[in-house]
């Protein structure tokens, strides 16, 4: 049984906050989820980063185009960001880790203190 927190959009979860002069990973761009069911744009929004659904193939889990996930992330290492992501639609906050590599993202979203987690792979749509 899948839980709502594991919805495709809710796990994209990503972003970067410019911290100091240290170069950090940047997940900005348009991304396709590995199962082909979601297309998301990640871009700055105020002091945070937003992941906005551009297209959702299977809307049965409540996801829709236009849904926004607001993320507050900080560099953990040269290629990894970590922090939190807020899903306004579900009124739920997740802990998230985003690993950025050439043309790909790996996101890990968790709730319940890390008891329930899910990894999702993304590839660049650009």
TIGUPA-298203 format. One record per atom (N, C-alpha, C, O, CB): residue in three letters; x, y, z. Coordinates in steps of 0.05 Angstrom, whole numbers, plus 32768, in hexadecimal, padded with zeros to 4 digits. Glycine has a CB too. Layout:
alaXYZ...
***
This chain:
unk80117FE98000unk800080008000unk801280198000unk8023801C8011unk7FED80008018unk800D802B7FEDunk801D80437FECunk801080597FFCunk7FF7805B7FFDunk8020804C7FCEunk802080698009unk8016807F8019unk801780988009unk8027809B7FF6unk802680828033unk800680AC800Funk800580C58000unk802080D38000unk802580E27FEEunk7FF080D6800Bunk803080D08015unk804980DF8016unk805C80D58000unk806F80E37FF9unk805680DC8031unk805680BE7FF5unk806880B47FE1unk805E80BB7FC5unk806780B07FB1unk806A80967FE3unk804C80CE7FC3unk804280D77FA9unk805980E27F99unk806D80EC7FA5unk802C80ED7FADunk805780E07F7Funk806E80E87F6Eunk807781057F72unk809081097F75unk806680E57F51unk806681177F73unk806E81337F75unk807B81387F91unk808F81477F93unk805681467F71unk806F812D7FA5unk807981327FC0unk809581297FC4unk80A281337FD7unk806781257FD4unk809F81187FB4unk80BA810E7FB7unk80CE811C7FA6unk80E781187FAAunk80BB80F17FB2unk80C5812B7F95unk80DA81397F85unk80EA814B7F96unk8103814B7F96unk80CD81497F6Funk80DD81587FA4unk80EB81667FB9unk8107816E7FB4unk8119815C7FB5unk80EA81567FD0unk810D81867FAFunk8128818E7FAAunk812C81AB7FACunk811A81BB7FAAunk813081847F91unk814581B37FAFunk814D81CE7FABunk816781D57FB8unk817381C67FC7unk813881E07FB5unk816F81EC7FB2unk818881F57FBDunk818582117FC8unk817882227FBCunk819F81F37FA8unk819282167FDDunk819382307FE9unk81B082397FE7unk81C2822C7FF1unk818882318007unk81B582507FDCunk81D182597FD9unk81DC825F7FF4unk81D282708003unk81D282737FC7unk81F182517FFBunk81FC82548016unk821A825A8013unk822982498009unk81F8823A8027unk82228272801Bunk823E8279801Aunk824882797FFEunk8239827A7FEAunk824E8268802Cunk826282767FFBunk826F82767FE1unk8273825A7FD7unk827C82567FC0unk828A82857FE2unk826C82467FE7unk8270822A7FDFunk825D82237FC9unk824582297FCAunk826B82187FF7unk826882177FB4unk8258820D7F9Eunk824881F57FA7unk825281E37FB4unk826982067F85unk822E81F57FA1unk821D81DF7FA9unk820E81D47F91unk820C81E17F7Cunk820A81E77FC0unk820381BD7F95unk81F281B07F80unk81DA81C27F7Aunk81CF81CF7F8Bunk81E981947F89unk81D281C27F60unk81BB81D27F58unk81A881C07F48unk81AE81B87F32unk81C481EA7F47unk819081BB7F54unk817D81AA7F46unk816A81B97F33unk815781AD7F29unk816C819B7F5Bunk816F81D27F2Eunk815D81E27F1Dunk815B81D67F01unk816E81CC7EF6unk816781FF7F1Bunk814281D77EF6unk813E81CD7EDBunk812381BE7EDAunk811381BF7EECunk815481BA7ED3unk811F81B07EC4unk810781A07EBFunk811081837EC1unk8123817B7EB4unk80F981A77EA4unk810181737ED0unk810881577ED6unk80F181447ED1unk80DA814B7ED4unk811181557EF4unk80F8812C7EC7unk80E581177EC2unk80EA81017ED7unk810080F87EDAunk80E8810C7EA5unk80D480F87EE4unk80D780E27EF7unk80DD80C87EE8unk80D480C57ED2unk80BD80DF7F08unk80EC80B67EF5unk80F5809E7EE8unk80E0808C7EDCunk80E5807D7EC9unk8106808E7EFBunk80C7808E7EE7unk80B2807D7EDCunk80A2808B7EC6unk808F80807EBBunk809E80747EF2unk80AA80A47EBFunk809E80B37EA9unk808380BF7EB0unk807680C97E9Eunk809A80A17E92unk807B80BF7EC9unk806080C97ED0unk806080E67EDAunk804A80F07EE1unk805580B77EE6unk807680F37EDCunk8077810F7EE6unk808C811F7ED8unk80A281157ED2unk807B810F7F04unk808681387ED3unk8098814C7EC8unk809681647EDBunk8081816F7EDFunk809281547EAAunk80AD816D7EE6unk80AE81817EFAunk80C381967EF4unk80D981907EEAunk80B481757F16unk80BD81B07EFAunk80D181C57EF7unk80DA81CD7F13unk80C981D27F25unk80C581DE7EE8unk80F481CE7F17unk810081D77F30unk810D81F27F2Bunk811E81F57F1Aunk811481C27F3Cunk810582067F3Bunk810F82217F38unk810D82307F52unk80FD82297F64unk810082307F21unk811D82467F55unk811A82577F6Dunk80FE82637F6Funk80F282697F5Bunk812F826D7F6Cunk80F582667F88unk80DC82737F8Eunk80E082817FA9unk80DE82757FBEunk80C3825F7F8Funk80E5829B7FA8unk80EB82AA7FC0unk810582A07FCCunk8119829E7FBDunk80D582A77FD5unk8106829B7FE5unk811F82917FF2unk812282727FF0unk813582677FFAunk811F8299800Funk810E82657FE5unk810E82487FE3unk8110823F7FC6unk8115824F7FB4unk80F4823C7FF0unk810C82267FC2unk810C821A7FA7unk80F1820C7FA5unk80E881FE7FB7unk812482077FA2unk80E4820E7F8Eunk80CA82017F8Aunk80CC81EC7F73unk80D981F17F5Funk80B582167F83unk80BF81D67F78unk80BC81C17F63unk809E81C37F5Bunk808C81BE7F6Cunk80C481A47F6Eunk809A81CA7F42unk807E81CD7F38unk807881B87F24unk808781B47F10unk807B81E97F2Cunk806281AA7F28unk805981957F15unk805281A37EFBunk804081B47EFAunk804281857F20unk805E819A7EE5unk805781A47ECBunk804481917EBEunk803281997EAEunk807081A87EB9unk804781777EC4unk803681627EB8unk8036814A7ECAunk804B81427ED5unk8040815A7E9Bunk801F813E7ECEunk801C81257EDDunk800C81127ECCunk7FF681197EC3unk800F812A7EFAunk801680FA7EC7unk800880E77EB6unk7FF180D97EC5unk7FDB80D97EBBunk801B80D17EADunk7FF780CE7EDDunk7FE280C07EEDunk7FDB80D27F04unk7FEA80D57F17unk7FED80A47EF6unk7FC380DE7F03unk7FBB80F17F18unk7FAB80E37F2Eunk7FA080F07F3Funk7FAA81077F0Cunk7FAA80C87F2Eunk7F9A80BA7F42unk7FA480BD7F5Eunk7F9580B87F71unk7F9A809C7F3Bunk7FBD80C67F62unk7FC880CA7F7Dunk7FC580E67F86unk7FD280EF7F9Aunk7FE580C17F7Eunk7FB580F67F78unk7FB081117F80unk7FC381267F76unk7FBF813E7F7Cunk7FB081127F9Dunk7FD7811F7F67unk7FE981327F5Cunk7FDD813F7F43unk7FCF81337F34unk800481257F55unk7FE481597F3Funk7FD981677F28unk7FEE817B7F1Eunk7FFF81847F2Dunk7FBF81767F2Funk7FEC81837F04unk7FFD81987EF9unk7FF881B17F09unk7FE181B77F10unk7FF7819C7EDBunk800D81C07F0Funk800B81D87F1Eunk801081D57F3Cunk801581E97F4Aunk7FEF81E47F1Bunk800F81BD7F47unk801681B87F63unk803381C17F68unk804481BD7F57unk8012819A7F6Bunk803881CD7F7Funk805381D77F86unk805D81CB7FA0unk804E81C97FB4unk805281F67F87unk807681C37FA0unk808381BA7FB8unk809981CE7FBFunk80AA81D37FAEunk808F819C7FB4unk809981DA7FD7unk80AC81EE7FDEunk80C281E17FEFunk80BD81D48004unk809E82057FEEunk80DB81E57FE7unk80F181D87FF4unk810581EC8000unk810B82007FF4unk80FF81C57FE1unk810F81E58017unk812581F48024unk813B81E08028unk813A81D0803Aunk811B82018040unk815081E38018unk816681D08019unk818181DE801Cunk818481F58013unk816781BE7FFFunk819481D08027unk81AF81DB802Bunk81C281C58021unk81BC81AE8022unk81B481E38048unk81D981CE8018unk81ED81BB800Funk81F681A88026unk81FB81B1803Cunk820681C98004unk81F7818E801Funk8201817A8032unk821D8172802Aunk822E816C803Aunk81ED81628034unk82218171800Funk823B816B8003unk823A81797FE8unk822781877FE1unk8241814C8001unk824F81757FD8unk825181827FBEunk823A817B7FABunk8232818B7F9Aunk826B817B7FB1unk822F81627FAEunk821A815A7F9Cunk81FF81547FAAunk81ED814A7F9Dunk822381417F8Dunk81FD81597FC3unk81E581527FD2unk81DA816A7FE3unk81E981797FEFunk81EB813A7FE5unk81C0816C7FE2unk81B181807FF1unk819F81728005unk8196815C7FFFunk81A181947FDEunk819A817E801Bunk81878172802Eunk81788188803Dunk8181819F803Funk8196815F8042unk816081818047unk814F81948055unk8133818A8056unk812D8173805Cunk815181AF8048unk8120819D8050unk810481968052unk80F5819F8039unk80FE81B1802Aunk80F781A3806Bunk80DE81938035unk80CC819A801Funk80B0819B802Aunk80A7818A8038unk80CF81868007unk80A181B18022unk808681B4802Cunk807381B08015unk807581BE8000unk808281D08038unk8060819E8018unk804B81998005unk803181A6800Funk8024819B8021unk8047817A8001unk802A81BD8004unk801381CC800Dunk7FF981BD8009unk7FE781BE801Aunk801281E77FFFunk7FF781AF7FF3unk7FDF81A07FEDunk7FD8818C8003unk7FC181888009unk7FE181927FD2unk7FEC817F800Dunk7FE8816A8022unk7FEE8175803Eunk7FEA81678052unk7FFA8152801Dunk7FF7818E8040unk7FFF819A8059unk801281888068unk800E8181807Funk7FE781A1806Aunk80288180805Aunk803B816D8066unk80578176805Funk805D81808049unk80368151805Bunk806981738073unk8085817A806Funk80958160806Funk8091814E8080unk808F818E8084unk80A8815E805Dunk80B981468059unk80D6814E805Eunk80DE81648059unk80B58139803Dunk80E6813B8068unk8102813F8067unk810B8135804Bunk80FF81228041unk81128130807Eunk811E8141803Funk8126813A8024unk8144813D8020unk8152814E802Cunk8118814C8010unk814E812B8010unk816A812C8007unk8169812A7FE8unk815B811A7FDDunk817B81148013unk8179813B7FDBunk817A813C7FBEunk819781397FB6unk81A881497FBDunk816E81577FB3unk819C81247FA6unk81B781207F9Bunk81B781287F7Eunk81A7811D7F6Eunk81C181037F9Funk81C7813B7F76unk81C881467F5Bunk81E1813B7F4Dunk81F7813D7F57unk81C881657F5Bunk81DC812F7F36unk81F281267F25unk81ED81307F08unk81D8813B7F03unk81F681077F26unk81FF812B7EF7unk81FD81357EDBunk81E4812A7ECEunk81E281127EC7unk8215812D7ECBunk81D0813B7ECAunk81B781337EBDunk81A481227ECDunk819181167EC1unk81BD81267EA4unk81A9811F7EE7unk8197810E7EF7unk819581187F14unk81A781267F1Eunk81A380F17EF7unk817F81117F21unk817B81167F3Dunk817280FC7F4Aunk816580EB7F3Eunk8165812D7F41unk817980FA7F63unk816F80E47F74unk816480F27F8Dunk817281007F9Bunk818580CF7F7Cunk814A80F07F91unk813D80FC7FA9unk813580E77FBCunk812D80D07FB5unk8125810D7FA0unk813780EE7FD6unk812E80DC7FEBunk811D80EC7FFEunk812680FF800Cunk814680CE7FFBunk810380E67FFFunk80F080F48010unk80E880E28027unk80E380CA8023unk80D880FD8001unk80E680ED803Funk80E080DD8057unk80CB80EC8069unk80CA81048069unk80F980D78067unk80BC80DC8078unk80AA80E6808Dunk80AE80D580A5unk80BE80C180A5unk808C80E68084unk80A180DC80BAunk80A280CC80D4unk80BE80C880DDunk80C680B280E5unk809480B180D0unk80CE80DE80DDunk80E980DC80E7unk80FB80CA80D7unk810E80BF80E2unk80E980D48103unk80F580C680BEunk810580B580ACunk80FC809880ACunk810A808780A0unk812180B780B5unk80E6809280B8unk80DC807680B8unk80D1806E809Dunk80D580588094unk80C6807380CEunk80C280818090unk80B7807C8075unk80C6808E8061unk80C480A68063unk809980818074unk80D58081804Funk80E48090803Bunk80E180838020unk80DA806C801Dunk810280918043unk80E68093800Bunk80E580897FF0unk80F980987FDFunk80FB80B17FE1unk80C9808B7FE4unk8108808A7FCFunk811A80957FBBunk810C80977FA1unk80FD80867F99unk813480857FB9unk811280AD7F92unk810780B17F77unk811E80BC7F66unk812C80CE7F6Eunk80EE80C47F77unk812180B07F4Eunk813580B97F3Bunk812880CB7F26unk811180C67F1Eunk814380A17F2Eunk813780DF7F1Dunk812D80F27F0Aunk814380F67EF4unk815B80F47EFAunk8126810E7F17unk813B80FB7EDCunk814E81017EC7unk8146811C7EBBunk812F81247EBAunk814F80EB7EB1unk815A812A7EB1unk815681457EA6unk814581437E8Dunk814881317E7Cunk817081527E9Funk813281567E8Aunk812181577E73unk812C816B7E5Eunk8120816F7E49unk8104815F7E7Bunk814281777E64unk814E818B7E53unk816381817E41unk816E81907E31unk815981A27E63
***
